[in-house]
């Protein structure tokens, strides 16, 4: 239990520092007069480095620091190569969509769905967007809870259930005490901690032997671990190319990353964010996944692959320093779960309840958002009580579902003025239904991830509906 003390001290200090930081900067923005909007979005305050850190910190999660290294431990260097496909995420999100959202900044939308509602003015589209966002985020939050609990349990030796309870309480302390600005500032601080911790862990692993020596041990276990296509050629070209869509191109349809674009300071911040975001994303992707592969040389017989990162931390460091290093993956998980929990609760209140009860004042909206956070946390905790051996597939499945719903309506919404709400709604529902059908019945047909056929069908339906709906109706 003593190795939990450093990480608990870190969590308390980061909570105090980021809330103080948030309170010092919140009154300098034009939104400070509206407490609800300040809580939900925080104003236009993200500069380049902050934008890069919060974007990458939110995108990287338990899947990247627990599930990803676990998959690399099982499949080898092929999974590292696959994971690196996501490095251009910052360039795509900030470079393609960033200028468009920046141009709409004067509209001061508090949520992504609020923007979709303003753009398409389609009630059923907004309802489907809210339901998809909340359900997708609940699944992803549950994955973060599992990852956090496994970290606490694996490093400290406490039971999984106690680790889950401890992590859930920590998450609630972070999200209930601050709005969007506080969450973003937390992401910035935790991004720095993540990167420092990963570098320290990687250097320590190399102290166990040179890189060629460790790779030779991995090769002795299974030569296929060093193959670019993984064990049993599982990661062939169809799989690789479809994952490029899932974890790179499709990220332009992830609400918890796009909402950052509503708070960008200026165009210069976008440019700097692309540069810094690409560098940070490369390091935060390469290092943990490579640690997973090298972990096979040190701990070759783990029955649960997701245990490799906790085992490396607890096995290579003294209890105190293991607790210090635990702050890095905990920061990774926290930076994702606080963003998703806040955004899902805000969507329920701002995009759902407020529309039906427009007389709710700012204080009532904030209180209701906090109640929604508690309800969402309860559901996600229930799902996390009995975890699977590998969480990466659950996280990727939720990724795909969100992309199938949001990607084409978002891209069409900013680049194609003639696309109306009916076409966008049909794209949403066809993408979601086709994705869920494939995910449940044929998740990797022809070794292609379901996101590819789902997005192709969704785009086709949107274009077809646009072509057959009379121009007079579109207007």
N, C-alpha and C positions, 0 to 999 in steps of 0.2 A: 504493500500500500504506500510505502514511502516514495516510490517513484511517481505516484500521482500528484504529490505535493507541488513539484515545479510546474506542471501543466495547469493545475488549478490556480496557482499564483499568476501564471501567464494569462489565463482566461479572465481573471478578475481585473488585472492591470489593463488588459486590452479593452475590456468593457468600460472601465473608468476613463481611460485616455480617449477613446473614440467618442464617447458621449460628451466629454468636455470639449473636444475638438469640434464636434457637431454644433454644440451650443454657441461656441465662439464665432462660427461662420454662418449660422443660419439667418441672422438678422440682416446680412448684407445683400440678400437677394430679394427681388421684387415680389416673390411669393410669400414673404413672411407675414403678410396681412391675412392670408388664408391658411389657417392652421391645418385644415384637412389636406389641402394640396401640398403644403409643406411636409406633412407626414407621409403622403403618398409618393411624391416625386422629388421634393427638395429643391427644385429650381435648376437653373443652368449653371452648374458649378464645376463640372468635370474638366480638368485640364488634361494634357496628353499623357503624362505618366500615371495619373490617377485613373484615367479612362482605360489605359492598358492593363493596369493591375486589377481593377474591379472586373473588367471583361474576362480576363483569363482566369482570375480566381473564381468567378462564378461558373465559368464553363468547366473548369477542372473540378473534380468532386471526388466522392468516395469511389466512383468507378475508375477515375484516373489514378488514385493513390492506393486503392485496395483491390478493386476488381481488375484494373488494367495490369498491375504487376502480377496478380494471381494468374491471369490469362497468359502473360509472358512466361511465368514460371512453368506453366503447363505446355505451352506451344512453342516457346523459344523466340529466336530473333525475328521470325516472320511476324509475330504480333507487334514487336517494336516498330518494324517497318510500316505495318498497317496503322499503328497509332500515330506515326509521324505525318500521316496524310492530313491531320487536322491543324498543322502548323499555320497554313494561310488563313485561319479563321478570322483573325483581326483585320487582315486586308480585305476580305470579302465583306464582313459586317460593317466595318467603318468606311471602307472605300466605296462600296457599291451603294449601301443604304444610308450611310451617315450624312452625306450632303443633302439628300432629299428630306430626311427628318430634321436636319438643322434649318432648312428653309421654312419648315412649318413650325418653328419654335414659338413664334408669336401667338399661336393658338393655345399654347400652354396645356396640352393634354396631360392628364395625370397617370393614365394607363394606356397600354397598347390597344386594348379593346375599346377604350374611349375614342382613340383615333380611328379604329376600324368602323365604329358606329358612325362617327362624323363623316368618314369617307364614303361609306356605302349606304348608310341610312336604311338598314334592313334588320328588322327586329329578330327574325329567326337566326340570322347570321350571328348577331351578338349573343344570343342565348346559347347557340352551339359553341361559340368561341369560349364563353365563360365555363360551360360544362367540361369541354375538352381540356382547357387550361387547368382547372381545379383537379380533375381526375388524374391528368398526366402528372401534375406536380405532387399530388398525394403519393403516387407510386414512386416518384423520384425522391421525395422526402423520406419515405420508408427505407429506400436504399441507403440514403445518407445516415439514417438512424442505425441501420445494421452495420455500416462501416464504422461509425463512431463507437458503437458498443463493442465491436470486435477489436478496435484499437485499445480501448480502455481495458478490456478483458485480457487481450493477448500480452500487453506490456506489463500490467500490474498483477495479473493472476486472479483478479476478482471474477465472479461469475458473469456470464453474458447478460443475464437479466439485470444485475446491479449496474453493469456498464451501460446498458440501454437506458435505465432510469436516470443515471448520472448525466448522460449525454443529452437526453430530452430536457432535463431541467436546465442545463446550460444553454441549450438552444432557446428555450422560452425566456431566459434571463436576457439574452441578446436581442431578441425580436420584440418583446413586449415593452422594452424600455427605450426604443428609438424607432424612428421612421426610416424612409428610404435613404436620406443623407447619412444617418448614423450607420446603416447597413453598408453603404458604399465605403465609408471611411474605415469601417471594420475590415472590409475586403482588401483595402489598400494595405493596411497594417499586416493582415494575415498573409497577403501575397508575398510580402518581404520575408516573413517568417518561413513560409513554405519553401521559398527558393534557398534560403540559407540552410534550412534543415536538410533539404535534398542534397545539396552540395556536400555537407558534412557526412551524411550517410554514404554517399557514393565514394568519397575519399576513404572512409573507414572500411568499406567493402574491399577496396583495392589494396588496403593494408594487409589483407588476408592472403594476398598473393598477387603477382602481376596479372594484367589482363589476359595475356596468352595462357598463363597457367590456369586461371579460373575458367576460361573458355574451353581449355583442354578437358577439364573435369566435367563440364557440361556436355562436351562431345562424347566422353566416355559413357555418360548416362544414356544418351541417345544422339547419334549423329544428325538426326532430323531436326534437333533443336536449333541447329545452326543453318538450316535450310531457309531460304527466303519465303517458302510457302508452308512452313510449319510442319508439325508432326502429321504424318499420313497425307501430306499435301492438302490439308484442310483449308489453307488460305491461298487457294488458287486465284488466277486472274479475275474470274467473275466475282468472287468474294471481295477481292481487293478493290475493284472498280466500283462495286456497289457500296462499299464502305466509304469510298471517296464522296459519294453522294450523301451518305448518312452523317458522317462526322466532319464534313468540310462544307460542301455546297449547301446542304440542307440546314446548316446552322443559321442561315439567314431567316429561318422560320421559327427560331426558338425565342419565345416571349421573354424569358428571364435574361437573355443577353441583349435583345433589342430594346428593352425598356431603358437601358443605359443611354441610348441615343436621344431620349427625351430630355436628358440632363447635360448634354454636351455644351461646353462653354462657347467654342467658336470653331471655325474651319481649321485654324492652326492646330488646335487640340486634336482634331481628327487625324491630321497628318502625323503628328508626333505619336499619337496613340497607335497608328498602324505600325510604325517602326518599332516602338517599344513592345507592343503587343506581340509582334512576330518573334522577337528575340526571347521574350519571357515564355511564350507558348512553346517554343522549341525546347527550352531548358526544362520546363515543367512537364513536358511530354517525354522527352528522351530519358531523363534521369530516373524517374520512378520505374519505368518499364524496363530499362536496362538493369536496374537493381533487382527486378523480379527474375530476369534471366540468370544473372550472376548468383542469385540466391539458391538456384538449383545446385551450384557447386558446393555451397556451404551447408545447406539443409536439403538433401536430395530426396527425402521420403515423406514429405508432408502429405497428409490425406486430404486436407482442405487447402486448395491453392491460395485462397484469399488470406490465409494466415501468414503468408511469406513476409509481408512488410512488418507486422507486429513482431514476428519471430526474429527478423534481422535487428530490429531496434532493441528488443529485450536481450538478445543473445550477444550482440557485439559491444554493448555499452554497460557500464555499471548501473545499478538501479536509479541513482540520482540523474545521471546523464541520459538514461533511457527516458526518464520523465521529461527532461528538457527537450529531447528530440521528438517526443510524442507531440509536442506543440505544432510541429510542421504538418503532419497529416491531419491532425485535428483542425488546424486552421483551414486546410483544404476542404474538409467536409463542412465546417461551419460556414465558410464563405459562400457555399452553394445553398445550403439548407436555409439560411436566414433570408436569402434573396427570394427563393421559391415560396417559402412560407409567407413572407410579407406580400408578395405579388398575388398569390392565390387568394389570400384574405381580402386584399384591396379590391380584387376583381369581383369577389362576391358582394362586397359592400358598395363600392363606387359604381360598378357597372351593373349590379343587380338590384340591390335594395334601394339605393338612392333614386333610381329611375322610377320605382314604384312609390317611393315616399320622398319626394323632392324637398319637403320641408325640414328634413333632418338637418340640424346645425352641425358645424364642424366638430364640436366636442362629441356629439352623439355618433358621428361617423367614425371618429377615431376609437371610441369605446367599443362600438360594434365590430370594428376591424380586429381589435384585440380579442374579443370573444370568438370571432371566426378563427383566429390563429389557434386558440385553445381547442376548438372542435376539430380542426384539420390535424393538429398535432396528436390528438387522441386517436383518430382513425389511422394515421400513419404508424403510430406506436403499436396499435393492435396488429397491423400487417407485419411489423418487424419482429414480433415475439418469436415466430418460428422461421428463421432465415434459411434460404437455400445455401448450397455450398459455394456457389459463385454468383455474385451480385451484378456482374458486368452485363449479363444478358437482359436483366430486368431494366436496368438503366437505359440500355440501348433501345429496348422495345418502347419505353416511354418517350425517348428522344424521337423515334420514328413516328409515333402517333401524333406528337405535337407538330412535327414538320409536315405530315400529311394533311393536317388541318390548316395550318397557318401559312405555309411557304408561298403558294401561288397567289392567294388573296393579298398578301403583303407586297409581293413583287409587282403584281398588277395594280395594286392600290397606289403605288408611288410612281410607276412608269407608264401606266396605260389609263388615261383619263376616261376612255369610253367604256371600260369594264364596269358594269353596274352590280348592284347588290345581289340580284338573282344569280348571275353567272358566278360570282364569288362564293355564294352560299352553296351552289351545286358543286363547285370545286371542293369546298370543305367537306361536304357530306360524302361525296364519292371517294375522296381520298381517305377519309377516316374508315368508312365501311370496308373498302377494299384492303386497306392495310391490316385492320383487325382480323378480317377473314383469312388473309394469307398468314399472318403471324400466328394465329391459333391452329390452322390446319396444315400449312405448308411453309414453315418459317424460312427455309433455305432451299426452295425449289430451284434446281439447276445451279446450286451454290450462289444464288443471287439473293441479297437481302430484300425483304418485302417492300422496303421503302421505294425501290426503283420502279416496279410496276405500279405501285400506288400513286406515285407522283406523276407517272406517265398518264395514267387514267384520269387523274384529277385535272391535269393540264388539258387533256383532250376534251373532257366534259366542259370545262370552262370556255374553251375556244368554240366548241360546237354550240353551246347555249348562247354565246355572244353572237354567233353567226345567224342563228335562226330566230332570235328575238327581234321583232321589228324595231326600227330606229326610233319610232315615236314612243315606244315603251321605254327604251333606254333613257330618253330625255326625261 
